[in-house]
Amino acid sequence: MALRDALRVPPASQPVQHWHVSPVIDTAAYAFSWLWVLVPLTLLGDERLDYVVVYLIILALTDVHRHFNFPLVLLDRQVRRTHPARFVLFPTVMLALFFASPWLIVNHVYFCAADIGAMVAYTVVMLQVCRRDGSSIALPWTRYALAIGVPAAVAGLAWPSARGVDLDPGWWWLAAAMCSASAIELDTRRRQTSPTPSKRRWFAPGLILAIMCGVLIADPYIDSATRHAGIPTRTLFNTVAIFAGSWNIWHIYMQKYGILRMYAAKSGRVEKLPGWLDRVLVFCWLPLYFAWLGPTYRELVFKYFRRGNHILPDVVAFFDRIQFVAVPVAVAIIVIGLVLWLRREYQATGWRNRPRLVMALGTTLMASAFVLVDPVKAYLAYAFSHAVEYMVFVWAYQRKRYQHRLDHNPPLGRVLARPALAYLTFVLGLAAVFLYFKYFGRYIMPSATQPRAFGLRTASIVLYWSIYQSMVHFYWDGFMWKMRMSSLRAHL
């Protein structure tokens, strides 16, 4: 109670004007949470061992925060039923890939162009189902099972019996994916009651057709350019990891944007505060990073991106040559972005919306840290800020949602009857698991033997888990916390 009073946190039942939780919590956890670690990081040395304790805390929180919405989905069937395909199908596929990837890599499995095309095509089918989830054009699960299961069964039966046919097995699965996507579109059209047809009708089958054309073009090249007439699983996994890393960057920036939109929604002037200007405020620093950081910190670039050393020197040299032009242009983009944002904020609120101004100030100062201090330390501070923002946001949402017993009495509501115990157990327990399996024998007791399981280092297993689980986290967050959803705004 004393801590809550000190932080000026009102009861969950009490509405809060403009701010999300309270001025103190919002400022410390959303706008300036990066300061909590950037200050000690800048006071410590530049070698990783100089700040290894802070480093491990940041990485542990990064892993923990990606699991912070799992209890909300897994322990509340009302939440889970709002998007059954997105909450069940997508993570099931990612879990299957997590189990399959190490085995495929260890056994040096190669995939031809048709195999890769089939995997991409089934990804399209999965997203086709997920896009319909929770909407008026969603189909019953039995229809999805028939549309996907029957063509897959035919492909599975036809493949072994067609050994004498000079056709890559992947083509059977490509055809099955095309049939599944087409069947879903036909069934949707038959059931649709709206007189206005969907603008994206037949998009998935058309995309799979384009994938087939791409396979026809790429197949001869892959056969001639690779030793085993195929691409190894490790290369495919690295590609997925790069995609997940890029998605992570987008996800981190969009969280800042989401908090700004939350304050706009709470102000009641969301229509006068366009989202594109909030995106400009968040993203306007990226050109300066490309123009300044690469040439200025080339040693760090080569140190942390060793696998790209065959192309990075040329890329860095290019930005070095154009730096005298690129940096002024990038700075001009930042200035214009800030002026446009402040101008519209003044027109809409007269600069009286303090939460948005504080968040904008914190975001801008955090962005500037990349060019003022060691960018590695700035990145770690950004990662810490992102994790803290997310965990506080989920805590605040669940605090309001489960303040009273719900009619369906979900397990999560019962667990959160003792919130301090529940959150401390979850955070500390999960952090301990990740710290042990990832860093024991490396940064924690370096002389000790690293733990192993199933013939692999547990750090490698956690890496596979982190790649696929992070994409579940990114995907879920992309639709769970939309400010336009009335169910979310009711608990803000």
Secondary structure by P-SEA (a helix, b strand, c coil): caaaaaacccccccccccccccaaaaaacccccccccaaaaaacccccccaaaaaaaaaaaaaaaaacaaaaaaacccccccccccccaaaaaaaaaaaaaaaaaaacccccaaaaaaaaaaaaaaaaaaaaccccccccaaaaaaacaaaaaaaaaaaaaaccccccaaaaaaaaaaaaaaaaaaaaaaaccccccccccaaaaaaaaaaaaaaaaaaaaaaaacccccccaaaaaaaaaaaaaaaaaaaaaaaaaaaaaaaaaaacccccccaaaaaaaaccaaaaaaacccccaaaaaaaacccccccaaaaaaaaaaacccaaaaaaaaaaaaaaaaaaaaaacccccaaaaaaaaaaaaaaaaccccccaaaaaaaaaaaaaaaaaaaaaaaaaaaaccccccccaaaaaacaaaaaaaaaaaaaaaaaaaaccccccccccccccccccccaaaaaaaaaaaaaaaaaaaaccccccccaaaaaac
